Each structure stands twice: as C-alpha cells, then as structure tokens.
Amino acid sequence: MSERGQFVRAASWGVGAGPAKLHSIAQAEDAVAAWLDGTPDRPAYDEERQRVLTLRQLLHRAGPEPSAADMESAKRAIRGFVRFAHLKEGRRRAAYASRRATPSH
C-alpha cells in the first residue's frame, strides 16, 4: 500500500535535519513535525514557524485521499517554504560571518 498523497515526482526539502526529498504528503507531514520539534521557539525563527504551521494546515486539509489540486497545492507550498527557509538560513549565516569578521576593540 502506498503512502497517502504519493507525489509523481519527489519534492525537494533539505530543510533542517529532514530528508532531502519528500515523496508524499504523509512524508511532508512528518518532515514538518520534525522541523517544528527541532527548531527553537525563538523570535529569530518566528517567520519560518508561522509559514511551516500554515504548510502543516494545508497538508492536513488534503485529507485521506488528496485530489490532484490538493497535490499541486501541497507541492507549491512545500517549494515556497523551502525557498524561504533557505533564504533565511543564508541570511543568518552571512550575518554570523560578518560578526566574526568584524574586529572587536
């Protein structure tokens, strides 16, 4: 038996400690739960947390037998969150690197 909401082509994830690819809505729900469990509840992550909570709701609303429209919405939402998360992580790394490169007096 296949997982709920099997994607024709896997969706890229690679966020946090999660898998590189998601093959179904069920796997996406697991990755979202893992991200929420593994990400600190600090103001620096508020925007990502709000977006991933929205993604979680969308995945849940797909129901036990997602339609083609549900599947497309899920993949678009996953792609949008991944882009945003990678952008935010890049900004955090750049800020950290600039702080380390700045000599202290």
KEGUMI-309963 format. One record per residue (C-alpha): x negated, y, z negated; residue in three letters; residue number from 1. Coordinates in nm, 3 decimals, m for minus. Layout:
BEGIN
> x/y/z/aa/i
> X/Y/Z/ALA/NUM $
...
END
This chain:
BEGIN
> x/y/z/aa/i
> 0.000/0.000/0.000/MET/1 $
> m0.137/0.343/0.089/SER/2 $
> m0.162/0.639/m0.143/GLU/3 $
> 0.112/0.899/m0.150/ARG/4 $
> 0.069/1.153/0.127/GLY/5 $
> m0.217/0.993/0.323/GLN/6 $
> m0.386/1.253/0.548/PHE/7 $
> m0.463/1.165/0.910/VAL/8 $
> m0.799/1.342/0.865/ARG/9 $
> m0.952/1.396/0.523/ALA/10 $
> m0.952/1.747/0.380/ALA/11 $
> m1.283/1.892/0.262/SER/12 $
> m1.302/1.952/m0.114/TRP/13 $
> m1.653/1.957/m0.260/GLY/14 $
> m1.547/2.182/m0.547/VAL/15 $
> m1.695/2.123/m0.889/GLY/16 $
> m1.765/1.760/m0.971/ALA/17 $
> m1.485/1.640/m0.744/GLY/18 $
> m1.514/1.434/m0.427/PRO/19 $
> m1.647/1.577/m0.101/ALA/20 $
> m1.328/1.479/0.084/LYS/21 $
> m0.964/1.425/m0.008/LEU/22 $
> m0.777/1.152/0.176/HIS/23 $
> m0.428/1.202/0.033/SER/24 $
> m0.203/1.427/m0.169/ILE/25 $
> m0.243/1.185/m0.461/ALA/26 $
> m0.622/1.221/m0.444/GLN/27 $
> m0.583/1.600/m0.419/ALA/28 $
> m0.373/1.599/m0.738/GLU/29 $
> m0.648/1.403/m0.913/ASP/30 $
> m0.915/1.647/m0.790/ALA/31 $
> m0.710/1.945/m0.909/VAL/32 $
> m0.663/1.784/m1.252/ALA/33 $
> m1.037/1.714/m1.275/ALA/34 $
> m1.117/2.073/m1.176/TRP/35 $
> m0.883/2.208/m1.446/LEU/36 $
> m1.032/1.972/m1.706/ASP/37 $
> m1.391/2.057/m1.614/GLY/38 $
> m1.367/2.433/m1.570/THR/39 $
> m1.398/2.661/m1.871/PRO/40 $
> m1.090/2.862/m1.963/ASP/41 $
> m1.277/3.194/m1.945/ARG/42 $
> m1.192/3.522/m1.773/PRO/43 $
> m1.462/3.460/m1.510/ALA/44 $
> m1.250/3.168/m1.379/TYR/45 $
> m0.903/3.323/m1.414/ASP/46 $
> m0.853/3.384/m1.044/GLU/47 $
> m0.961/3.031/m0.946/GLU/48 $
> m0.748/2.885/m1.224/ARG/49 $
> m0.437/3.071/m1.101/GLN/50 $
> m0.499/2.955/m0.745/ARG/51 $
> m0.555/2.593/m0.843/VAL/52 $
> m0.239/2.597/m1.057/LEU/53 $
> m0.048/2.719/m0.752/THR/54 $
> m0.208/2.442/m0.545/LEU/55 $
> m0.105/2.187/m0.811/ARG/56 $
> 0.257/2.306/m0.790/GLN/57 $
> 0.258/2.282/m0.411/LEU/58 $
> 0.116/1.929/m0.422/LEU/59 $
> 0.373/1.825/m0.683/HIS/60 $
> 0.662/1.970/m0.479/ARG/61 $
> 0.567/1.746/m0.185/ALA/62 $
> 0.746/1.465/m0.370/GLY/63 $
> 0.703/1.090/m0.337/PRO/64 $
> 0.742/1.087/0.044/GLU/65 $
> 0.597/1.412/0.183/PRO/66 $
> 0.722/1.538/0.518/SER/67 $
> 0.489/1.645/0.798/ALA/68 $
> 0.546/2.006/0.690/ALA/69 $
> 0.454/1.917/0.329/ASP/70 $
> 0.136/1.751/0.452/MET/71 $
> 0.038/2.054/0.661/GLU/72 $
> 0.113/2.292/0.374/SER/73 $
> m0.096/2.080/0.138/ALA/74 $
> m0.394/2.075/0.374/LYS/75 $
> m0.375/2.450/0.434/ARG/76 $
> m0.351/2.520/0.061/ALA/77 $
> m0.647/2.290/m0.011/ILE/78 $
> m0.853/2.458/0.261/ARG/79 $
> m0.766/2.804/0.125/GLY/80 $
> m0.860/2.713/m0.231/PHE/81 $
> m1.188/2.553/m0.123/VAL/82 $
> m1.288/2.863/0.076/ARG/83 $
> m1.203/3.088/m0.216/PHE/84 $
> m1.383/2.870/m0.471/ALA/85 $
> m1.698/2.853/m0.257/HIS/86 $
> m1.693/3.231/m0.207/LEU/87 $
> m1.657/3.293/m0.582/LYS/88 $
> m1.935/3.045/m0.663/GLU/89 $
> m2.165/3.213/m0.411/GLY/90 $
> m2.099/3.549/m0.574/ARG/91 $
> m2.169/3.405/m0.920/ARG/92 $
> m2.499/3.259/m0.803/ARG/93 $
> m2.602/3.584/m0.634/ALA/94 $
> m2.519/3.782/m0.949/ALA/95 $
> m2.717/3.538/m1.164/TYR/96 $
> m3.014/3.552/m0.926/ALA/97 $
> m3.013/3.933/m0.924/SER/98 $
> m3.007/3.943/m1.305/ARG/99 $
> m3.304/3.708/m1.320/ARG/100 $
> m3.496/3.907/m1.059/ALA/101 $
> m3.444/4.238/m1.241/THR/102 $
> m3.737/4.305/m1.474/PRO/103 $
> m3.638/4.388/m1.829/SER/104 $
> m3.804/4.679/m2.004/HIS/105 $
END
